[in-house]
Every structure is written in structure tokens, then in C-alpha cells.
């Protein structure tokens, strides 16, 4: 798939936005935590440097750990859990639609072919016009079935569904850990782990764009 310059710019803008969201999510935490380095996304090296510099130069704001946890879980973790749950359901529905179309198209096409063979060979029914129309219909349905199966593979519905579910389940576990922890070091360790997992997802998505494969969600 050939992508326009506008789509490539949109992919870069979305990646930059997610990186900024990740940094801002830990803004109130003590210290500077580099969730992702410039070597991973070289084109965003200046953005990462600017964000880390602003964080270092900003006046230190000490917030209670419970306040940080409440805000981080409510505004970041819960939102991402809902996001991945929603897209896992959408990917499952999309895969189901493609499979239904593929199986139904192939099934009806086979039934038409069998009926044409039986009626012509065993029943002795010979109608050139009807036979031609049935053959075209069967061929058309086979084409639809093939296209539906190809779209199921191209859109990578099953893998995306598994990936979304995996991240959804991991975030639920990390959310429980955050709520149970009471000191800064382990809380920040879990938060950084969450941000890295989320950025790995967006980097993988960006690589799909770069390789001209663009899933819809």
C-alpha cells in the first residue's frame, strides 16, 4: 500500500504525541525517568532532549504518593485498559466478519458447483444459459471468499486481537500492583514498565506504517 505524505506525517505526529503523553504521565514524579531513549526513535531525539531538559529545569513539585497513584491510574492506566479492550473486541468482530464471508462464499460456491454437476450429469438437465450463469455466480463467490480470506491475513486481525488482550491483561496486573505499593521506588518502577510497554506498542505500529502496512486500529 502506497501511503501519502499526509499519512506518514500523521503517523509521526501520533508517535510524538504518545511519547509526550508518556513523559507527562511521570512529570509529577520525583526525578527524571527516561522511558525511551533517542536511539530508539532518532527523529524524535530533539523532542526527548527538550522534554527532559524542561523537566530538569522545572521547579520541583512534590506530590503525595497516593495522589500521584490516583491520578496516574485514573488518567493513564484505566484509559489504556479501556482502549485495548475496545480494540480487541473490534479486531475480533472484524476477523469474524471476514471468516463468515469467506466460509459462506466458498460454501455457496461449492454448492452451486455440485448442483451444476449433478443436474447435468445425473439428472440430465442441460440448460446452457442457466449453466453459464451458475458458473459465473460460483466463480464470483469464490473470488469474494478469496478476497475476504486475504483481508483477514492482511489486516492481521488475530494477531492484533491477541496483542491487545495481552496488553489489557498486563495493565490490569500492573494496576493492582500500583494500588498495593506504598513507596516511590517500586511505584515508579511499575509506572516506567507500563510506559515502556505502551511505547513499544506505538513503535511497532509506527514500523508497520514505515513498511507500508497500515491496520485501521
C-alpha positions, 0 to 999 in steps of 0.5 A, spaced: 500 500 500 502 506 497 501 511 503 501 519 502 505 524 505 499 526 509 499 519 512 506 518 514 506 525 517 500 523 521 503 517 523 509 521 526 505 526 529 501 520 533 508 517 535 510 524 538 504 525 541 504 518 545 511 519 547 509 526 550 503 523 553 508 518 556 513 523 559 507 527 562 504 521 565 511 521 570 512 529 570 509 529 577 514 524 579 520 525 583 526 525 578 527 524 571 525 517 568 527 516 561 522 511 558 525 511 551 531 513 549 533 517 542 536 511 539 530 508 539 526 513 535 532 518 532 527 523 529 524 524 535 531 525 539 530 533 539 523 532 542 526 527 548 532 532 549 527 538 550 522 534 554 527 532 559 531 538 559 524 542 561 523 537 566 530 538 569 529 545 569 522 545 572 521 547 579 520 541 583 513 539 585 512 534 590 506 530 590 503 525 595 504 518 593 497 516 593 495 522 589 500 521 584 497 513 584 490 516 583 491 520 578 496 516 574 491 510 574 485 514 573 488 518 567 493 513 564 492 506 566 484 505 566 484 509 559 489 504 556 485 498 559 479 501 556 482 502 549 485 495 548 479 492 550 475 496 545 480 494 540 480 487 541 473 486 541 473 490 534 479 486 531 475 480 533 468 482 530 472 484 524 476 477 523 469 474 524 466 478 519 471 476 514 471 468 516 463 468 515 464 471 508 469 467 506 466 460 509 459 462 506 462 464 499 466 458 498 460 454 501 455 457 496 460 456 491 461 449 492 454 448 492 452 451 486 458 447 483 455 440 485 448 442 483 451 444 476 454 437 476 449 433 478 443 436 474 447 435 468 450 429 469 445 425 473 439 428 472 440 430 465 438 437 465 442 441 460 440 448 460 446 452 457 444 459 459 442 457 466 449 453 466 453 459 464 450 463 469 451 458 475 458 458 473 459 465 473 455 466 480 460 460 483 466 463 480 464 470 483 463 467 490 469 464 490 473 470 488 469 474 494 471 468 499 478 469 496 478 476 497 475 476 504 480 470 506 486 475 504 483 481 508 483 477 514 491 475 513 492 482 511 489 486 516 492 481 521 486 481 525 488 475 530 494 477 531 492 484 533 486 481 537 491 477 541 496 483 542 491 487 545 488 482 550 495 481 552 496 488 553 489 489 557 491 483 561 498 486 563 495 493 565 490 490 569 496 486 573 500 492 573 494 496 576 493 492 582 500 492 583 500 500 583 494 500 588 498 495 593 505 499 593 506 504 598 513 507 596 516 511 590 521 506 588 517 500 586 511 505 584 515 508 579 518 502 577 511 499 575 509 506 572 516 506 567 514 498 565 507 500 563 510 506 559 515 502 556 510 497 554 505 502 551 511 505 547 513 499 544 506 498 542 506 505 538 513 503 535 511 497 532 505 500 529 509 506 527 514 500 523 508 497 520 506 504 517 514 505 515 513 498 511 507 500 508 502 496 512 497 500 515 491 496 520 485 501 521 486 500 529 
